[in-house]
Amino acid sequence: MQISSTTIIPAAAPEIWEVLTDYEDFATWNPFVTNVALDKNGKRARLRVDLDKHEREHAVEIKLHASHAPGKLAWDLLLAPSWLVSARYAATLQPHAEGAALTQEVRFGGLAKSSFIRAAFRKRVARGLEKMGEALREQMCGAR
């Protein structure tokens, strides 16, 4: 099961890449992240996220994968044992006439994905990807 969103950002891919991969600075532009703590080797991060202003914050742990600058990055969201429910986020930047196209996607897997990932949750994730893309576009436009 995959959910994706594409945002056109009027900036050069290397500039966007710097912001997108500066994990410690996520809280300044990402509408959901309130705090980030990277581990010593930079392979894992613990994010404090607030998905809905009316709910409490949640801690989410992610496992960072190698990124290919400026092009594609990925991380696993460690929600549960991966055989039960797995989630992988990926972001890809490609040239576009107006700057760069950022495509974000989340792929879900595991035995319990169909019971865990309901239609309302899929819509919420899709809207979240759109909001993240919009926020990054605003960040890049303000940085120019």
LODREN-154082 format. One record per residue (C-alpha): x, y, z; residue in three letters. Coordinates in steps of 0.05 Angstrom, whole numbers, plus 5000, padded with zeros to 4 digits. Each point is the difference from the previous one (the first is absolute). Layout:
{X=X | Y=Y | Z=Z | resn=ALA} .
...
This chain:
{X=5000 | Y=5000 | Z=5000 | resn=MET} .
{X=5030 | Y=5066 | Z=4978 | resn=GLN} .
{X=4979 | Y=5073 | Z=5011 | resn=ILE} .
{X=5036 | Y=5055 | Z=4963 | resn=SER} .
{X=4999 | Y=5075 | Z=4986 | resn=SER} .
{X=5039 | Y=5045 | Z=4953 | resn=THR} .
{X=5016 | Y=5073 | Z=5012 | resn=THR} .
{X=5033 | Y=5048 | Z=4952 | resn=ILE} .
{X=5051 | Y=5044 | Z=5036 | resn=ILE} .
{X=5029 | Y=5062 | Z=4965 | resn=PRO} .
{X=5072 | Y=4987 | Z=5022 | resn=ALA} .
{X=5060 | Y=4960 | Z=4977 | resn=ALA} .
{X=5002 | Y=4927 | Z=5022 | resn=ALA} .
{X=5066 | Y=5008 | Z=5039 | resn=PRO} .
{X=4970 | Y=5057 | Z=5041 | resn=GLU} .
{X=4937 | Y=4959 | Z=5016 | resn=ILE} .
{X=5044 | Y=4940 | Z=5016 | resn=TRP} .
{X=5038 | Y=5039 | Z=5053 | resn=GLU} .
{X=4936 | Y=5017 | Z=5036 | resn=VAL} .
{X=4968 | Y=4931 | Z=4990 | resn=LEU} .
{X=5060 | Y=4963 | Z=5029 | resn=THR} .
{X=5015 | Y=5048 | Z=5058 | resn=ASP} .
{X=4962 | Y=4955 | Z=5049 | resn=TYR} .
{X=5018 | Y=5040 | Z=5061 | resn=GLU} .
{X=4966 | Y=5061 | Z=4969 | resn=ASP} .
{X=4935 | Y=4965 | Z=4981 | resn=PHE} .
{X=4960 | Y=5035 | Z=5055 | resn=ALA} .
{X=5012 | Y=5068 | Z=4966 | resn=THR} .
{X=4961 | Y=4983 | Z=4937 | resn=TRP} .
{X=4964 | Y=4933 | Z=5008 | resn=ASN} .
{X=4929 | Y=5013 | Z=5027 | resn=PRO} .
{X=4999 | Y=4935 | Z=5039 | resn=PHE} .
{X=5069 | Y=4995 | Z=5032 | resn=VAL} .
{X=5011 | Y=5036 | Z=5066 | resn=THR} .
{X=5068 | Y=4970 | Z=5018 | resn=ASN} .
{X=5054 | Y=4955 | Z=4970 | resn=VAL} .
{X=5055 | Y=4961 | Z=5035 | resn=ALA} .
{X=5051 | Y=4964 | Z=4957 | resn=LEU} .
{X=5040 | Y=4942 | Z=5028 | resn=ASP} .
{X=5076 | Y=5005 | Z=5003 | resn=LYS} .
{X=5013 | Y=4966 | Z=4934 | resn=ASN} .
{X=4944 | Y=5036 | Z=4962 | resn=GLY} .
{X=4964 | Y=4935 | Z=4981 | resn=LYS} .
{X=4938 | Y=5009 | Z=5043 | resn=ARG} .
{X=4959 | Y=5059 | Z=5023 | resn=ALA} .
{X=4945 | Y=5009 | Z=5050 | resn=ARG} .
{X=4948 | Y=5050 | Z=4978 | resn=LEU} .
{X=4948 | Y=5033 | Z=5043 | resn=ARG} .
{X=4940 | Y=5010 | Z=4954 | resn=VAL} .
{X=4934 | Y=5035 | Z=5009 | resn=ASP} .
{X=4954 | Y=4975 | Z=4945 | resn=LEU} .
{X=4938 | Y=5036 | Z=5025 | resn=ASP} .
{X=5002 | Y=5061 | Z=5045 | resn=LYS} .
{X=4943 | Y=4970 | Z=5040 | resn=HIS} .
{X=5037 | Y=4936 | Z=5017 | resn=GLU} .
{X=5063 | Y=4987 | Z=5040 | resn=ARG} .
{X=5070 | Y=4997 | Z=4970 | resn=GLU} .
{X=5028 | Y=4932 | Z=4982 | resn=HIS} .
{X=5071 | Y=4974 | Z=4997 | resn=ALA} .
{X=5018 | Y=4967 | Z=4935 | resn=VAL} .
{X=5065 | Y=4965 | Z=4988 | resn=GLU} .
{X=5029 | Y=4997 | Z=4930 | resn=ILE} .
{X=5058 | Y=4961 | Z=4971 | resn=LYS} .
{X=5035 | Y=5042 | Z=4947 | resn=LEU} .
{X=5025 | Y=4968 | Z=4936 | resn=HIS} .
{X=5054 | Y=5024 | Z=4954 | resn=ALA} .
{X=4979 | Y=5060 | Z=4959 | resn=SER} .
{X=5023 | Y=5017 | Z=4930 | resn=HIS} .
{X=5009 | Y=5075 | Z=4994 | resn=ALA} .
{X=4963 | Y=5034 | Z=4971 | resn=PRO} .
{X=4953 | Y=4945 | Z=4982 | resn=GLY} .
{X=4969 | Y=4950 | Z=5046 | resn=LYS} .
{X=4998 | Y=4986 | Z=5074 | resn=LEU} .
{X=4962 | Y=4949 | Z=5042 | resn=ALA} .
{X=4987 | Y=4982 | Z=5071 | resn=TRP} .
{X=4961 | Y=4947 | Z=5037 | resn=ASP} .
{X=4948 | Y=5021 | Z=5051 | resn=LEU} .
{X=5008 | Y=4952 | Z=5057 | resn=LEU} .
{X=4927 | Y=4992 | Z=5021 | resn=LEU} .
{X=4998 | Y=4927 | Z=5020 | resn=ALA} .
{X=5037 | Y=4936 | Z=4984 | resn=PRO} .
{X=5010 | Y=5005 | Z=4924 | resn=SER} .
{X=4967 | Y=4933 | Z=4988 | resn=TRP} .
{X=4937 | Y=5028 | Z=5032 | resn=LEU} .
{X=4998 | Y=5071 | Z=4971 | resn=VAL} .
{X=5055 | Y=5034 | Z=4960 | resn=SER} .
{X=5003 | Y=5070 | Z=4971 | resn=ALA} .
{X=5054 | Y=5029 | Z=4955 | resn=ARG} .
{X=5002 | Y=5074 | Z=4981 | resn=TYR} .
{X=5037 | Y=5021 | Z=4937 | resn=ALA} .
{X=5011 | Y=5068 | Z=4968 | resn=ALA} .
{X=5024 | Y=5010 | Z=4929 | resn=THR} .
{X=5021 | Y=5065 | Z=4967 | resn=LEU} .
{X=4998 | Y=5007 | Z=4924 | resn=GLN} .
{X=5012 | Y=5060 | Z=4955 | resn=PRO} .
{X=4938 | Y=5039 | Z=4980 | resn=HIS} .
{X=4990 | Y=5062 | Z=4956 | resn=ALA} .
{X=4982 | Y=5040 | Z=5062 | resn=GLU} .
{X=5056 | Y=4973 | Z=5045 | resn=GLY} .
{X=4994 | Y=4930 | Z=5026 | resn=ALA} .
{X=4945 | Y=4948 | Z=5011 | resn=ALA} .
{X=5000 | Y=4969 | Z=5069 | resn=LEU} .
{X=4964 | Y=4933 | Z=5002 | resn=THR} .
{X=4988 | Y=4972 | Z=5070 | resn=GLN} .
{X=4972 | Y=4932 | Z=5012 | resn=GLU} .
{X=4985 | Y=4954 | Z=5058 | resn=VAL} .
{X=4996 | Y=4924 | Z=4988 | resn=ARG} .
{X=4968 | Y=4956 | Z=5051 | resn=PHE} .
{X=5011 | Y=4926 | Z=5008 | resn=GLY} .
{X=4995 | Y=4944 | Z=5051 | resn=GLY} .
{X=4946 | Y=4950 | Z=5020 | resn=LEU} .
{X=4955 | Y=5050 | Z=5036 | resn=ALA} .
{X=5004 | Y=5057 | Z=4949 | resn=LYS} .
{X=4929 | Y=4991 | Z=4975 | resn=SER} .
{X=4971 | Y=5004 | Z=5071 | resn=SER} .
{X=5047 | Y=5055 | Z=5022 | resn=PHE} .
{X=4997 | Y=5043 | Z=4937 | resn=ILE} .
{X=4927 | Y=5019 | Z=4992 | resn=ARG} .
{X=4972 | Y=5048 | Z=4947 | resn=ALA} .
{X=4997 | Y=5059 | Z=5049 | resn=ALA} .
{X=5073 | Y=4988 | Z=5019 | resn=PHE} .
{X=5021 | Y=4998 | Z=4927 | resn=ARG} .
{X=4965 | Y=5067 | Z=4987 | resn=LYS} .
{X=5035 | Y=5029 | Z=5061 | resn=ARG} .
{X=5068 | Y=4976 | Z=4976 | resn=VAL} .
{X=4987 | Y=5027 | Z=4930 | resn=ALA} .
{X=4980 | Y=5068 | Z=5027 | resn=ARG} .
{X=5061 | Y=4999 | Z=5046 | resn=GLY} .
{X=5046 | Y=4989 | Z=4940 | resn=LEU} .
{X=4966 | Y=5058 | Z=4964 | resn=GLU} .
{X=5009 | Y=5045 | Z=5061 | resn=LYS} .
{X=5074 | Y=4981 | Z=5006 | resn=MET} .
{X=5011 | Y=5016 | Z=4926 | resn=GLY} .
{X=4964 | Y=5067 | Z=5007 | resn=GLU} .
{X=5040 | Y=5017 | Z=5062 | resn=ALA} .
{X=5066 | Y=4983 | Z=4966 | resn=LEU} .
{X=4979 | Y=5043 | Z=4940 | resn=ARG} .
{X=4985 | Y=5058 | Z=5047 | resn=GLU} .
{X=5067 | Y=4989 | Z=5036 | resn=GLN} .
{X=5037 | Y=5002 | Z=4933 | resn=MET} .
{X=4963 | Y=5062 | Z=4975 | resn=CYS} .
{X=5014 | Y=5036 | Z=5065 | resn=GLY} .
{X=5074 | Y=4981 | Z=4997 | resn=ALA} .
{X=5011 | Y=5035 | Z=4933 | resn=ARG} .
